[in-house]
């Protein structure tokens, strides 16, 4: 029984995180009524890839992208592809040990949030810019006006997900502490040694 539980533990923990994150992101009763909706289904694949490797990030990115597209009412494809790529690529980022990794996580979430807002402005301009004769700077200003607030909310969401990862990790923690270097730029199957 214990062997079976250890084999299905990652799937159960990931499913719980995805359900909780999608409920917090798309249900207005929790945080939406206050305008505090972190993009949990974007942050979770990033953290999974950085903490547990590109394979887990890829799978979680695909599932979170599907849930994000389905619950947002958009067509399928672009959101799934973006979170799939982000989860996969975050597994190849340099592994960082110690307390410095939290700064690295915050930096990655900040950059990804800003870049996705820029991509949203470009796509909105491509779709509506020619017909409405509005300039690209108007679309960029509309998307950028809430960017600092969204970055702050996503950083708070990142902190919440890290607390949940600490309380209930998908994989058992190793008891050994390795004396490796602080920042390793070689891609590994598992990025962060805990």
BELVENPE-V771511 format. One record per backbone hydrogen bond with DSSP energy under -1.0 kcal/mol. NH is the residue of the N-H (numbers start at 1). CO is the residue of the C=O. Records with the same first field share a line. If there is no record, write none. Layout:
NH->CO + CO
This chain:
5->1
6->2
7->3
8->4
9->5
12->8
13->9
14->10
15->11
16->12
17->13
18->14
19->15
20->16
21->17
22->18
23->19
24->20
25->21
26->22
27->23
33->28
34->31
35->32
36->31
40->38
42->39
43->39
44->40
46->42
47->43
48->44
49->45
50->46
51->47
52->48
53->49
57->53
58->54
59->55
60->56
61->57
62->58
63->59
64->60
65->61
66->62
67->63
68->64
69->65
70->66
71->67
72->68
74->69
81->77
82->78
83->79
84->80
85->81
86->82
87->83
88->84
89->85
90->86
92->89
95->184
97->182
101->98
104->100
105->101
106->102
107->103
108->104
109->105
110->106
111->107
112->108
113->109
114->110
115->111
116->112
117->113
118->114
119->115
120->116
121->117
122->118
123->119
124->120
125->121
126->122
127->123
128->124
129->125
132->128
133->129
139->135
140->136
141->137
142->138
143->139
144->140
145->141
150->146
151->147
152->148
153->149
154->150
155->151
156->152
157->153
158->154
159->155
160->156
161->157
162->158
163->159
164->160
165->161
166->162
167->163
168->164
184->95
192->51
